[in-house]
Amino acid sequence: MRSKALLLVAMPVLWVATLASAAGAIYCKHRARELFIQLEALNARRDNLEIEWGQLQLEQSAWSTHAFVERVASTRLHMGMPPPKDIEIITP
C-alpha cells in the first residue's frame, strides 16, 4: 500500500521534471542559436572594419608621399623653394 502511494506521488513529480528538463533543453538550444547568429554578425562587422582599416592605411600612405605633399604645398598653400641666393646655411 505504501509503495502504491509513493508511486502515485513519484509519477507526477517525474513527469513534471521530464517536462521541465525538455523545456530547459529547448530554451538552451534556442539561446545558443541566437548567440551564434550574434557572433556571426559581429564577425562580419569585424571583417568589414578590417577591410576599411586596410583601405584607410592605404589612403594615409598615399597622402603622405613626398610628391603629394609637394603638390599640395605649391597649389593650395602657394609655397615653394626659395631661390638659391636667399638660402643661408647656419652652423652651430
C-alpha positions as CSV (number, residue, x, y, z in Angstrom):
1,M,0.0,0.0,0.0
2,R,2.8,2.4,0.9
3,S,4.6,1.7,-2.4
4,K,1.4,2.4,-4.3
5,A,1.1,5.8,-2.6
6,L,4.8,6.5,-3.2
7,L,4.2,5.6,-6.9
8,L,1.2,8.0,-7.1
9,V,3.4,10.8,-5.8
10,A,6.5,10.0,-7.8
11,M,4.9,9.7,-11.2
12,P,3.6,13.3,-11.4
13,V,6.9,14.5,-10.0
14,L,8.9,12.6,-12.6
15,W,6.5,13.8,-15.3
16,V,7.0,17.5,-14.3
17,A,10.7,17.0,-14.0
18,T,10.8,15.5,-17.5
19,L,8.8,18.4,-18.9
20,A,11.0,20.9,-17.2
21,S,14.1,19.2,-18.5
22,A,12.7,19.2,-22.0
23,A,11.7,22.9,-21.8
24,G,15.2,23.7,-20.5
25,A,16.9,21.9,-23.3
26,I,14.7,23.7,-25.9
27,Y,15.5,27.1,-24.3
28,C,19.2,26.4,-24.2
29,K,19.2,25.3,-27.9
30,H,17.3,28.4,-28.9
31,R,19.6,30.7,-26.9
32,A,22.6,29.1,-28.4
33,R,21.3,29.7,-31.9
34,E,20.6,33.4,-31.0
35,L,24.1,33.8,-29.7
36,F,25.6,32.1,-32.7
37,I,23.7,34.5,-35.0
38,Q,25.0,37.4,-32.9
39,L,28.6,36.0,-33.2
40,E,28.4,35.7,-36.9
41,A,27.1,39.3,-37.2
42,L,29.9,40.5,-35.1
43,N,32.4,38.5,-37.2
44,A,31.0,40.0,-40.4
45,R,31.3,43.5,-38.8
46,R,34.8,42.8,-37.7
47,D,35.8,41.7,-41.3
48,N,34.2,44.8,-42.8
49,L,36.1,47.0,-40.3
50,E,39.4,45.3,-41.1
51,I,38.8,45.9,-44.8
52,E,38.0,49.6,-44.1
53,W,41.1,49.9,-41.8
54,G,43.3,48.5,-44.6
55,Q,41.8,51.0,-47.1
56,L,42.4,53.8,-44.6
57,Q,46.0,52.8,-44.2
58,L,46.5,52.7,-48.0
59,E,44.9,56.2,-48.2
60,Q,47.1,57.5,-45.5
61,S,50.2,56.2,-47.1
62,A,49.1,57.9,-50.4
63,W,48.5,61.2,-48.6
64,S,52.0,61.2,-47.0
65,T,54.0,60.7,-50.2
66,H,56.6,63.4,-50.9
67,A,55.1,64.2,-54.3
68,F,51.6,64.7,-52.9
69,V,52.9,66.9,-50.1
70,E,54.9,69.0,-52.6
71,R,51.9,69.4,-54.9
72,V,49.5,70.5,-52.0
73,A,52.1,72.9,-50.7
74,S,52.6,74.5,-54.1
75,T,49.0,74.6,-55.3
76,R,46.9,75.2,-52.1
77,L,49.4,76.9,-49.8
78,H,51.3,78.7,-52.5
79,M,54.6,77.5,-51.1
80,G,57.8,77.0,-53.0
81,M,61.5,76.6,-52.7
82,P,63.3,79.9,-52.1
83,P,65.8,80.9,-54.7
84,P,69.4,79.7,-54.0
85,K,70.6,83.2,-53.2
86,D,68.1,83.5,-50.4
87,I,69.3,80.3,-48.7
88,E,71.5,80.7,-45.7
89,I,73.3,77.8,-44.0
90,I,73.7,78.2,-40.3
91,T,76.2,76.1,-38.4
92,P,76.2,75.6,-34.7
